[in-house]
Amino acid sequence: MGRIHVVGLHCAKDEPQFQTEAHHYCAQVNGDLLQCVIFDGNTADANLIGVEYIISERLFNELPEEEKPFWHPHNYEILSGELVAPGLPDIAEKALMSTLINSYGKTWHFWNTGRQFNRMGQQLPFGAPRLMWSFARDGEADKVMLTERNMRMQIDQEQKRRDRQSLVKDAHPQHGVDTLKGQFPNAAADPPPGVHDSHAADHEQQRG
């Protein structure tokens, strides 16, 4: 994999209502690690707002337990069609997503620019970086933000969701799926097929 542009949505782990569109420009370090710089857009005036490291399930499982809470799961982003790779043909995009199934990301945002949707922002990257998180249920992402992103970038998210259902069989339960459960009053009660919290799955096995 060469350098690639992917677009997703992030929310702050400590303040889930703080959400932003995130344009990732990534390079593959090796088969288990990607490193990405994150901008608030894909135009010449876009600002650098953060970084994300993406690791495989294998590397995540080797992390110390105290480190794992910094890493968010990716399966919902992929299977829901929320994560996209602009400019790639559909077949190539799906192939890319298949390599990211079961992966995890560690994301820090340094600058709330407020660029999107005319939100209040900062003129400079003040304060401490914010640990960002991923969504796990339909209705967690701000509807206006998601709809505007999809319209502006001409993304048929529902079609992408349908096209990616063949990846569900490869999805494993992930750590952190339920981290923000209950934080979004309008969200679906349960994640979609292929998105499961590993602790919840362990509990169900014990009950069975």
C-alpha positions as CSV (number, residue, x, y, z in Angstrom):
1,M,0.0,0.0,0.0
2,G,1.3,3.4,-0.9
3,R,0.2,6.7,0.6
4,I,-3.5,7.0,0.7
5,H,-6.2,9.5,1.7
6,V,-9.1,8.2,3.9
7,V,-11.8,10.2,5.5
8,G,-13.6,9.4,8.7
9,L,-15.3,11.0,11.7
10,H,-13.9,11.4,15.1
11,C,-15.3,12.2,18.5
12,A,-13.4,13.1,21.7
13,K,-13.3,10.2,24.1
14,D,-13.8,12.5,27.1
15,E,-16.5,14.6,25.4
16,P,-18.3,12.5,22.7
17,Q,-20.4,15.5,21.5
18,F,-17.2,17.1,20.2
19,Q,-17.0,15.6,16.7
20,T,-15.1,16.4,13.6
21,E,-14.4,15.3,10.1
22,A,-10.9,13.9,9.7
23,H,-8.9,13.6,6.5
24,H,-6.1,11.1,7.0
25,Y,-3.1,11.0,4.8
26,C,-1.4,7.7,5.6
27,A,1.8,5.8,4.8
28,Q,2.4,2.1,5.6
29,V,5.3,1.5,7.9
30,N,4.9,-2.3,7.7
31,G,2.2,-4.9,7.5
32,D,1.0,-4.1,11.0
33,L,1.4,-0.4,11.3
34,L,0.3,2.7,9.4
35,Q,1.0,6.3,10.4
36,C,-1.3,9.2,9.4
37,V,-1.4,12.9,9.6
38,I,-4.9,14.4,9.9
39,F,-6.2,17.6,8.4
40,D,-9.6,19.3,8.7
41,G,-10.2,19.1,5.0
42,N,-8.7,18.2,1.6
43,T,-8.2,21.7,0.1
44,A,-5.2,24.0,-0.1
45,D,-6.2,25.9,3.1
46,A,-6.7,22.7,5.2
47,N,-5.1,22.7,8.7
48,L,-3.1,19.9,10.3
49,I,-5.1,19.0,13.4
50,G,-3.7,15.6,14.5
51,V,-2.1,12.3,14.0
52,E,-3.3,8.7,14.0
53,Y,-1.4,5.4,14.3
54,I,-3.2,2.3,13.0
55,I,-2.2,-1.1,14.2
56,S,-3.3,-4.7,13.4
57,E,-5.3,-6.9,15.7
58,R,-2.1,-8.9,16.3
59,L,-0.2,-5.9,17.6
60,F,-3.1,-4.7,19.7
61,N,-3.3,-8.0,21.4
62,E,0.3,-7.7,22.4
63,L,-0.1,-4.3,24.0
64,P,0.1,-3.9,27.8
65,E,-3.4,-3.8,29.3
66,E,-2.9,-0.2,30.6
67,E,-2.1,0.9,27.0
68,K,-5.2,-0.6,25.3
69,P,-7.7,2.1,26.5
70,F,-5.9,4.6,24.2
71,W,-6.8,2.6,21.1
72,H,-10.2,2.7,19.4
73,P,-11.8,0.0,17.2
74,H,-12.4,0.4,13.5
75,N,-14.9,-2.2,12.5
76,Y,-18.0,0.0,12.7
77,E,-16.3,2.7,10.7
78,I,-15.6,0.2,7.9
79,L,-18.8,-1.9,7.9
80,S,-21.1,1.1,8.2
81,G,-19.6,2.8,5.1
82,E,-18.6,5.8,7.3
83,L,-14.9,5.4,6.5
84,V,-14.1,6.2,2.8
85,A,-11.1,6.5,0.5
86,P,-11.9,9.3,-1.9
87,G,-10.6,8.8,-5.4
88,L,-10.3,5.0,-5.2
89,P,-12.4,2.8,-7.4
90,D,-15.0,0.9,-5.4
91,I,-13.2,-2.4,-5.8
92,A,-9.9,-0.9,-4.6
93,E,-11.6,0.9,-1.7
94,K,-13.2,-2.3,-0.5
95,A,-9.9,-4.2,-0.8
96,L,-8.3,-1.5,1.4
97,M,-11.1,-1.7,3.9
98,S,-10.6,-5.5,4.1
99,T,-7.0,-4.9,5.2
100,L,-8.2,-2.6,8.0
101,I,-10.9,-5.0,9.4
102,N,-10.1,-5.7,13.1
103,S,-7.5,-2.9,13.3
104,Y,-7.2,-0.2,16.0
105,G,-6.3,3.5,15.9
106,K,-4.6,5.8,18.5
107,T,-5.6,9.3,17.6
108,W,-4.6,12.7,19.1
109,H,-6.1,16.0,17.9
110,F,-4.0,19.0,18.7
111,W,-6.1,21.8,17.2
112,N,-9.9,22.5,17.2
113,T,-10.0,24.8,14.2
114,G,-13.8,25.0,14.2
115,R,-13.5,25.0,10.4
116,Q,-16.4,22.6,9.8
117,F,-20.0,23.9,10.1
118,N,-18.8,27.3,11.5
119,R,-18.2,25.9,14.9
120,M,-16.3,27.9,17.5
121,G,-12.6,27.1,17.2
122,Q,-9.2,28.2,18.2
123,Q,-6.8,30.4,16.2
124,L,-3.9,28.3,17.4
125,P,-3.5,24.7,18.7
126,F,-3.9,25.6,22.4
127,G,-3.8,23.3,25.3
128,A,-3.3,19.6,25.7
129,P,-4.0,17.1,22.8
130,R,-7.3,15.3,22.9
131,L,-7.6,11.6,22.7
132,M,-10.2,10.8,20.0
133,W,-12.5,7.9,19.6
134,S,-14.6,6.0,17.1
135,F,-18.4,5.5,16.7
136,A,-19.9,2.0,17.2
137,R,-23.6,2.5,16.6
138,D,-25.8,4.2,14.0
139,G,-27.0,7.6,15.2
140,E,-23.9,8.4,17.3
141,A,-22.3,10.6,14.6
142,D,-23.8,14.1,14.3
143,K,-26.5,13.7,11.6
144,V,-25.9,17.1,10.1
145,M,-22.1,16.6,10.0
146,L,-22.4,13.2,8.4
147,T,-25.0,14.2,5.9
148,E,-23.1,17.3,4.9
149,R,-19.8,15.3,4.5
150,N,-21.6,12.7,2.3
151,M,-23.3,15.3,0.1
152,R,-20.2,17.4,-0.4
153,M,-18.0,14.4,-1.2
154,Q,-20.8,12.6,-3.2
155,I,-20.6,9.5,-0.9
156,D,-23.4,7.0,-1.1
157,Q,-22.8,5.6,2.4
158,E,-25.7,3.1,2.3
159,Q,-24.4,1.6,-0.9
160,K,-20.9,1.3,0.6
161,R,-22.5,-0.4,3.7
162,R,-24.2,-2.9,1.5
163,D,-21.1,-3.6,-0.5
164,R,-19.0,-4.2,2.6
165,Q,-21.4,-6.8,4.2
166,S,-19.2,-9.6,2.8
167,L,-16.5,-8.4,5.2
168,V,-18.7,-9.1,8.3
169,K,-17.6,-12.7,8.3
170,D,-14.0,-11.6,8.9
171,A,-14.9,-9.2,11.8
172,H,-13.8,-10.2,15.3
173,P,-15.1,-8.7,18.6
174,Q,-13.1,-5.6,19.5
175,H,-12.0,-3.9,22.6
176,G,-13.6,-0.5,23.2
177,V,-16.8,-0.9,21.1
178,D,-19.0,-0.2,24.2
179,T,-16.7,2.5,25.7
180,L,-19.2,5.3,24.7
181,K,-22.3,3.2,25.0
182,G,-25.1,5.4,26.4
183,Q,-23.5,8.7,25.6
184,F,-25.7,9.3,22.6
185,P,-29.4,9.4,23.3
186,N,-30.5,9.0,19.7
187,A,-28.2,6.1,18.8
188,A,-29.3,2.6,18.0
189,A,-29.4,0.3,21.0
190,D,-27.0,-2.2,19.5
191,P,-24.1,-2.1,17.0
192,P,-24.7,-3.5,13.5
193,P,-23.7,-7.0,12.4
194,G,-19.9,-7.5,12.7
195,V,-19.4,-5.0,15.4
196,H,-19.1,-6.5,18.9
197,D,-17.4,-5.6,22.1
198,S,-14.8,-8.2,23.1
199,H,-15.7,-8.0,26.8
200,A,-19.4,-8.4,26.0
201,A,-18.6,-11.4,23.8
202,D,-16.6,-13.0,26.6
203,H,-19.4,-12.4,29.0
204,E,-21.9,-14.1,26.6
205,Q,-19.6,-17.1,26.2
206,Q,-19.4,-17.5,30.0
207,R,-23.2,-17.3,30.3
208,G,-23.5,-19.9,27.6
